[in-house]
Amino acid sequence: MRCLKIKIINQLLKLYKERSLNVNVLYDRIFFWLLLGLIGIGFIIISSGSIPVGIRLAHDPFYFIKRVIIYYSITFILSIMILRIPIIVWKNCAVIMLLCSCVMLMFALIFNTSTNGASRWITWGSLCIQPAELSKLSFICYLSNYLVRKSKEVRTNFWGICKPIIIMMLLAVLLLAQPDFGSIIILFITTLSILFLFGAKLWQLILIFMFNMLLIALSIITRPYRIQRILTFLDPWKDPFGNGYQLTQSLMAFGRGKCFGEGLGNSVLKLEYLPEAHTDFIFSIIAEELGYFGSILVLLMLFLIVFRAITIGYRALNSNHRFSGILACAISIWFGSQIFINVGTVSGILPTKGLTLPFISYGGSSFLITIIASVLLLRIDFETRLSQNQAFLKRT
């Protein structure tokens, strides 16, 4: 009888090990399916919202749809390759990535490929690259690496906080010259949040925050168009056919959507009434076509993406994977702040900013870097689960 009990216990342990390996080693399935769902929604809404612009620019209703398919194909191939790269490689190459980003930002300024008054792109034939998107990922990798190496200095020494802030400000100068004010805000929020989460003293961060807010205020005052954006944000209906045109059209899209929307493909504002409907203001088209409940569903999916990213970072930190954990938390803050600013902009809560909606908006560089960051989260989760299973097998 005792031998039978031992056999049963051993069999149960064997089944538990097999189940643990089958379930935990792979990846976060919820995050993966949410990611695919948002990419699918983005493709559908871009296909719906870009047809009028494609006809006007290239006399081809499928012009942007073809480009999106190309971007998605390139991103898919790169994602498979990046998924096989260990996270330690990203840690070791963080400084090199940051330097490459700075060089690319300077390259964009020198060659001055201007679009709508902004020099944010490097154009090579039909290929168009926006270095600011790469700078977000590279700086986050650098900051995560720095916090792993200098965690004690960050907690105890004010100079330990100032070092990454200075690097961020140098990067901000290059971004401001383009100008790309939105990316600066994302870097600023992410940097202060991560420093606070991983040991920096609150009074020091408040001091840095006040100093940077003074610089931001000066940058706004010295550029009349930025002052005009603030005034337009406060009362867009004062000039609905001038400076407030884009925001008022966006608000009308929200109003037309009501509870259940006009139906997929039935947006009126996308017919060249709302500028940039398939890029920065794509959420307005979602609100018009899918309505209140459809918009809430998309926002819920975006929230869950951010929440799962935080969960991945928390698990990595508990497994003593400090770089991976900090990087995952930084990516989640980046995603969350960009989603908040984009949705706040199109709904009139925040002043207009040129930031895409992650996973959904049209934009090759933005989409590529966002998916690469998401693939890094999957890799972090894979390595964390693998180490936990290995530890379990050693104990048993």
N, C-alpha and C positions, 0 to 999 in steps of 0.2 A: 504493500500500500504506500509506503514511504517513497519507494522508487518511482511509483506512478505519479505521485505528487511532484517529485523533482523533475520528471520528464515533462509534466504539464507546465510547470513554471519555466523550464528552459525553452519550451516551445513558444510560450507567450512572450518571453524575452526576445526570442528570435523574430517573431512576428512584429513586435514593437520596433525592433531595430530596422527591419525591412520597411515598415511603414514610415519610420522617421527618415530613413534615407530617401524614400520615394517622394515624401512630401516636402521635407525641409531643405534638401540640397539644391533644388532647382532655382526658383525665383518667386517673387511676389506676384501671384496670378491676378489678384485684384488690380494691382497697379498696371500690369501688362494689358489687361482687357480694357481698363479705363483709357489707357493711352491709345489703343487701337480705336476705341469708340470715338474719342475726340478727334483723331486724325480723319476718321470717316465723316464725322459731322463737318469738319473743316473743308474737306473735299467737296461735299455736297453744297455747302453754302457759298464757297468760292465759285463753283460751277454756275450757281444761280446768279450771284451778284456781279460777276465779271463779264458777262456776255455783252452788255451795252458798251462797256469801255473797250472791249476787244474789237467790236465793230467799228468804233470811232478811230482807234489807234492803228489797227492793222487790217481792217475790213474782213475780219475773221472772228465769228462769234466764239470759236473754240481756241482762240489765241492763248489766253491765260490758262485754260484747262490743259492744253498740251504742255505748257511750261511747268505747271504743277505736277503733271505726271513725270516729267523729267526730274524735277527736284525730288519727288518721292522715291524714284528709282535710285538716284544717287545716294540719297539718305539711307535707303534700305541696305545697299551694298556696304556703305561705310559703317552702318550700325552693326552688321554682322562681324566686320573686321574689328571694330572697337570693343565689342562684347568679349572678345578673346584676349584683350590686353589686360594684364593684372593691374590693380589699382596702384601698386607700388611704382609702376612706370610713370603714372601721372604725377605722383608725389616727387619723383626724382627729376621730372622734366618741367616742373611748375615754373621755375625761374626762366627757363628757355622759352616756354610758351608766352610768358608775360613780355619778354623782350621782343619776340616775334610780333606780338600784338601791337606794341608801341611802334615798331618799324612800319607795320602795315598802316597804322593810323597816320604816321608822317607821310607815307607814300601817297595816301589818299588826299592829303592836303597839298602836297607838292604838285601832283598831276591834276588836281582840282577838277575832277569829273563831277560837275555840279548838276543837281536835279532839284527843282523847286527851291533854288537858292542855297542848298546844302551840299557840302562836299564830303559825303559819307561813303562813297562807293569807289571801288577799284574796278575798272572795266577793262576786260581783255577779250576782244571779239564779242561774242554773244554772252560771255560769262561775266557776271556782275557780283562782286563780293563786298559785303559791308563789314569792315574790320571791327566796328564797335561791338558787334554780337560776339565775336571771338574774344574780345577784351574782357567781357563779363565772365566767361568761363575761365579764362586764363588767370584773371585776378583772383577769382574764388579759389582756384587750385593753389595759387601762391599763398593766399591768406590762410588756408587750411594747413599748408605745410609750415608756415610761420608759427601758427598757434601750437602745433605739435612740438616744434623745436624750442620755442620761447614761452611756453605756457607759464612757467614760474615768473619770468620777467614781466609778462603781461599783468599778472595778478599783483605784483609788488612794486613795479616801477612805472612811472608815468611815461618815461622814454620808450618803454616796451610797447605802449599803445601808439605812441606818435610815429613809430617807424612804418607800420602798414598804412596809417593815415596819410603820411607824406607821399608814399607810393600811389595811393588812391588819388591824391590831389594832383600829382604829376600826370596821371592818366586822365584826370578830369580836365586838365588844361588842354590836352590834345582833343578830347571829345568836345569841349566848349568851342574850340576853333573851327569845328566842322559846320555848324554847331549841332550838337546832339544832347540837349539838356535832359531829355528823358532817361538816357543811359546813365548820366551822372547821378540822377536821383536814385536809380536802382542800385548803383554801386554804393552810394552813401548809406542808404537804408540797410543794405546787406552787411556792410562793414561794421557799422555801429551795433547792429543786432547780434552778430556773431561774437564780437568782442565782449558784449555784455553777457551773453549766454555762457561764455567760457572764461569768466573770471575777472574781467576788467571792472574797476570801481565805477559806480554810477556817477559820482560827482565829476570824475574825470571825463566821462563820456558826455555829460551835460555841458561841460566847458567846451569840449570839441564841437559839440552840436551847435552851441550858440555862435562860436567862431565861424563855422561853416555856413550857418544861416545868414550871418552878416555878409559873407562873400556871395552867397546866392542872391541876397537882396541887392547888392551892388551890381551883380551881373544883370539883374532884371532892370534896374534903373538906367543902366548905360545903354540898353537896347530898347528903343521905343516900341518895337513890335511885340516885345514881351510884356510891356506895360499894357499895350492894347489888348493882349490876350487875357490879362487879369480883368480888365474893365469889361471885356466881352463876356467873360465867364460870369461876372456878377449880374449882368443884365443882357443876355443875348438877344432878347426881343427888341431892344432899343435900336438895333441896326440889323434886322433880319435878312436883308438882301446885300449886306456888306460884310463887315467883320464877324457878325454873328451867324452868317449863313449856314456854315457847316453844322454848328451845334443846334440851331433851330430845326434844320432838316432831320438831324438825328433824333431830336425830341419828338418830332412829328411821326417818325418811324415807330417809336415806342408807343405813341398814342394810337396809331393805326392798328397795332398788333392786338390790343385789348387782352382778353384772357386766353384765347385759343389761336390767335394769329390769322393772317389772311390766307394761309396755306403755302406750302412749299413751292417756290417759284413765282408766287403772286405778288411779290414786293413791287411797289410803285416807285419808292424812293431810290431804288437801285438804277432806275432809268435815267441816270445822269443828273438826278436832283441832288443826291448826296455824294459829294466828292470822296474819293478813296473808299468807296463802299466795300470793296473786297479786301482792304488792307487794315488800316487802323480802326475803321468804324464798322467792321464786319458784325460786331455784336448788335448794332442797330438793325441790320438786316435779319439777324436771328430773332430779335424781338418783334419785328414786323411780320415775319413769315410764320414763326412758331408761337408767338404770343407770350403772355406772362408765364404760363406753366412750362412751355418749352424753354424759355430763358432760365427759369429756376432750375430745370433739369440739367442744362448745360453748366450753370454755375455750381450745382451740386457735384457734378463730375469733376470740375476743376478743383473744387474744395477737397474732394476725396484724393485727388492726385497729390495735392500739397500735403494732406494729412498722412498719406501712405509714405511720402518722402521723409517726413519727420519721423515716422515709425521706423523706417529703414535706418535712419541715422541713430535713433535711440538704441536699436538692437546692436548696431555696430559698436557704439560706445560701450555698451554693457559687455561686449565680447573683447574689449580692449583694443579695438581697431580705431585708434584715435583719429588718424587722418581721414579714414573712410567715413567715420561718424560726423566729423566736423564738416566735411565736404557735402555729405547728404543734407545736413541741416542748412548749410549755406545755399544749396540749390533749392531747397524748399522755400526759404525766405525770398530768394530771387524770383521764383515762380509766383509765389503768393503776392509779393509787392507789385509785380508787373501786371498780374491779373487785376488786382485792385485798382491800379492807376488807369489801366485801359478801360475797364468797365465804368469807373468813376468819371472818366473823361467823356465817354459817349453818352452818359446819362446826365451830364451837367453838374456832377458833384465836385469835380476837379477841373482846373484849367486845362485847355487843350495841350496834349503832349503827343509826340510822334512815337508811340510805342505800340507794337503789335500785341494781339491777344495770343498767348502761347498755345501751340498745337493747332490753331484754327485759322488765323489770319494768313493771307497770301504774303509771301516773302521768302525767297530761297535761303538766304543767310540766317535769318531769324529761325526759320523752321529747322534747318540743319543743326544749328547749335543747340536749340531746345531739345531736339530728339537725342543728340549726342549726350547731353546732360542727363536725360532720362535713361539712356542706355547705361551710363555710369552708375545710376541708382540701382539698376538691375544687377550690374556686376558687383556692386557693394553688397547687395542683399545675398547674392550667390556665394560670395566669399565668406560672409558672416555665417550663413546657414551651414556651409561646408565645414568651417572651423568648429561650430557647435556639435555637429555630428561626429567629427573626428574626436572631440573631447569626450563625447558620450561613449563612443566605442572603446576608448582607452580606459574609461572608468569601469566599463562592464566586462 
